[in-house]
């Protein structure tokens, strides 16, 4: 049995999904967090799964999320729909409920956040609402795990017994009523062949859903009859077709709420949110405050908490490496094998693992910002700025995710309704510095800018955004001309972050980092060790400058001479960065023949502070990892375009690093 979980954004849908399934899904408090369908087995119910569909406000085919949700219900034909609504904002939420009821699928309504309704002096007569809507209504509080068992049992019963909504006609006799019934009757046979509700298909045709029109395969005569009925309704009603349907639904919702809802006072959460927003979304203070908050997070991560934990872990890894080395020497193992284990695996993987605390601490703070609802405000504030470069505030969400990892960020661009906006966002997202580059920044900042590590970090992030803005302006006036789509966004109330959600995100990031360290980076370090250890005749070299790796590195090193660094070891490290950006640090550690503890000192022999800045700028902007390029290829459905993006990033990175190096060289 398959159940579809459907609801507006920020109504607690993903929280309910977690409670029902016990799965480790991350809960975010800003629109766009659910991009793909997430599926999980319902706890305590054998053979029953629930699919968490994207958060939407209606079933009009306007955004990709609406299309995904509608198509899942039409094509996959779930056994039931679990519609969750925010009880504190019930009128707006019920608009989607009525559209779902028209689909004539077994359905249960979950009234979420009932604890907030009661706490603010409101009540809902569940029995009267259930009778008025013709479907079971269950009060719950997803975040407090209240009513979830009753909801699950009700949903399973409705799905098993095929209990359909009793009411699908929401309007009084009149022009709209006649039009819907005329169109529904006209396409009844077609809808039956498609195995969808004639009422739902009829309203979709009135709304102008071209996909449904194509699926029904109507002939020209039927289309003309349908259009005649719609035009007649518009003339009699004095409203266009979409406005007439919307008014019909809201009139019905108003009657339902009059019978069953006692509205609550303005909630404490909303009053508190307004007071906070008067500062955090202030016309002049919003962006400086955002930068200050991010600077504080970077300072705590790289200058206080994270750096301390990272140094502690690095010391532990070095101790384990020394013990392993002593053990292998005592055992008398072959020197080549010992070199593989110590100089290859331990030096490569160990150097990357030492940065795990930085990743975890950074995402601890970012998760708190996300869960409180602050990130939604940032997207709102950024909308005005992004419009100046041809994008809307909605594009900020994928870009924000890009600071964590480019792969899910590129996939999150599916939430954008405009193909133009989506492609521009995909091209610009890699300029947002992903967390995989943190080890590179941390090593170089500690080696050359010890007193200004936090400033260097935020400077790199801001510089990446500035370069992205410049590229966006160029794209807007060349390849992607046009205007961004309107940006409508709900600002959720500020809420205290969920400890479970924060810990889950930290665990997910740690798990991903560790998996990458022992798969991609492990393989890369072994390959680097092999190429560094042997020459063309596969003889063990005494000097790595005579190795296979040096041969490759020396071949491309001249490209980087204008940037201030042409050491073959540096160019080689950049090549391994194509597999995973963390591999740049592990490769440098291997090639310089030093431990993580002494890497900073070893880098001082290869770089100067000026060339270190140039190198950091290049690593900030050059092509993302192979996984991100694969995601771009999948989203743009073109290997050529994906390769073009990778090449473009490298060109932009080279130009930016060249300009930075030459300007600073001239000034200093």
ABEGO torsion letter per residue (X at the ends): XBBBBBBBBGAGAAAAAAAAAGBBBBBBABBGABABBBBBBBBGBBGBBBBBBBBBABABBABAAAAAAAAAAAAAGBABBBBBBBAABAAAAAAAAAAAAAAGBBBBBBBBGAAAAAAAGBBBBAAAAAAAAGBBBBBBBAAAGBGAAAAAAAAAAAAAAGBBBABABABBBEAAAAAAAAAAAAAAAAAAAAGBBAAAAAAAAAAGBAAAAAAAGBBAAAAAAAAAAAAAAAAAAGBBAAAAAAAAAAAAAAAAAAAABBBBBBBAAAAAAAAAAAAAABAAAAAAAAAAAAAAAAAAAAABAAAAAAAAAAAAAAAAAAAAAAAAAAAGBBAAAAAAAAAAAAAAAAAAAAAAAAAAAAAAAAAAAAAAGAAAAAAAAAAAAAAAAGBBAAAAAAAAAAAABAAAAAAAAAABABAAAAAAAAAAAAABBBAAAAAAAAAAAAAABAAAAAAAAAAAAAAAAAAAAAAAAAAAABABBEBBBBBBBBBBBBBBBBAAAAAAAAAAAAAAAAAAAABAAAAAAAAAAAAAABBAAGBBBABAAABAAAAAAAAAAAAAAAAGBABAAAAAAAAAAAABAAAAAAAAAAAAGBBAAAAAAAAAAABBAAAAAAAAAAAAABBBBAAAAAAAAAAAGBAAAAAAAAAAAAAAAAAAAAAAAAAAAAAX
